[in-house]
Amino acid sequence: MTKRLFIVPLLAPLLLKAQTQDSTLANNFSSDHPTFFQRDWVKKAVAPTILFGASAATWNDREKIRELRNRYIPTFRRHYDDYLQYVPAATVFGLKFAGVKGRNNLGRATLSYASSAAIMAIIVNSIKYTAKVERPDGSTKNSFPSGHTANAFNNASFLHKEYGLVNPAYSIGAYSAATFTALGRNLNNRHWISDVLAGAGIGILSSELGYFFIDKIYKNKGDYLGYKDRTSDKPSFLSLKVGTALSTTNFLKESELDDKKETGLEAGIEGAYFFTKNWGLGGTFSFTSFPVKGVSFELDDEPETYDIVTQSLGFLNFSVGPYFSHSLSDRLQLMVKGSMGYSSGASGKIFIKSDLIDTPTNELEIADYKPSNGFRWGGGTTLTYKFNNRIGITAYADYHRMNSTVKYTFNDIIADDDMDENLNAQAKEKMNYVGLGLKLTAFF
């Protein structure tokens, strides 16, 4: 669990608006001849497809992502995810028994839910016991995909479909519960990031299929129709972002632990509330990780090469600032922003590696390091293509600047006269980088 550990949390509100509404709802892009992205089945498939794609994209980075989890919260053990996954479905039935009207009556809602749950169970278990992926904690070989997450997002979609148009708060709460269930599976080291992303996609897809089949039987889109679409014309949004972080400075130049600029990964959640059609205020919560390539050296009296291995640099970031939006067309939207905020660095370890080192891994830990927390600022621009008035795919480019003092605590085996009595040293480093990537953007 790691890098994208923090991207998973917060899938909730992101996908809140990604679900399609009933055919009776107003669509800003409606026409007598719908385009490809206006077709009902395409709109229903957008969110699951993006989640499946994200699962595939993170597959090779699973262990790196888990490494960061192990560095930040190695002893995290909470079992709220075992129960939270059921809260959205329990809410639906509670509201039905209380007499609150939603999309369907109790009988039809139950049929839709049962159909969705059956489809989800078949898909999840068929893949689990065919793929046989080992869990990150090594307990069993049924990790992919996450059944808890699939169930949580199926239940969230159930609440969204039944009561999302009655009050958007139901949808926000539903997908928030599903997101924190998915996050819990990562935090508890029970699933890889790829598992929960695929599970979320399966949960949403199962709900869509379940409602599709039951709607065909009843030959309409619901028992109680006529609610109005409450989408605002202001471009307020929430988005899930994943991309590449390209350093413009050598982060460890002064420390002499790396002689190259780093290329890393970033992921997070971003959102903004717009007061007008053009101006808003927003913020970003993100994680960035930069693998350190390392350096090699030789001793004068030995022919062997020694490698200095440094664990990746990791940062948690929070920033806020103004946003400006301009619609280039019905489909294309341009945004620019300024930002300032705070960055917190993760601690890491430094090793010397050589065949001459008599340990099982041929490594010897020589120091711990910790970048200082501090101020960061920057800006960015995005271009969004809207599939419909609720969801789009966004290309982004951001620039960030920050300075950090990296503090080192060395083992006494390499201490020298330049270090103080506590075997400490430090170096001031410039850590500036450009973020390039994609976002799944939901408008509300």
Salt bridges, closest charged atoms under 4 A:
ASP22 OD1 - ARG103 NH1 3.32
ASP40 OD2 - LYS44 NZ 3.87
ASP61 OD2 - ARG4 NH2 3.02
GLU67 OE2 - ARG71 NH1 3.80
ASP81 OD2 - ARG185 NH1 2.90
ASP82 OD2 - HIS79 ND1 3.74
ASP82 OD1 - HIS148 NE2 2.88
ASP82 OD1 - ARG185 NH1 3.83
ASP137 OD2 - ARG190 NH1 2.87
GLU162 OE1 - LYS96 NZ 2.83
ASP195 OD2 - HIS191 ND1 3.25
GLU208 OE1 - LYS44 NZ 3.27
GLU208 OE1 - LYS161 NZ 3.13
ASP215 OD2 - ARG103 NH2 2.87
ASP215 OD1 - ARG108 NH2 2.73
ASP223 OD1 - ARG108 NH1 3.25
ASP229 OD1 - ARG390 NH2 2.27
ASP233 OD2 - LYS277 NZ 3.74
ASP259 OD1 - LYS260 NZ 3.02
GLU270 OE1 - LYS241 NZ 3.76
GLU270 OE2 - LYS337 NZ 2.92
GLU270 OE1 - LYS439 NZ 3.03
GLU365 OE2 - LYS349 NZ 3.46
ASP368 OD1 - LYS349 NZ 3.36
ASP398 OD2 - LYS241 NZ 3.07
ASP398 OD2 - LYS337 NZ 3.53
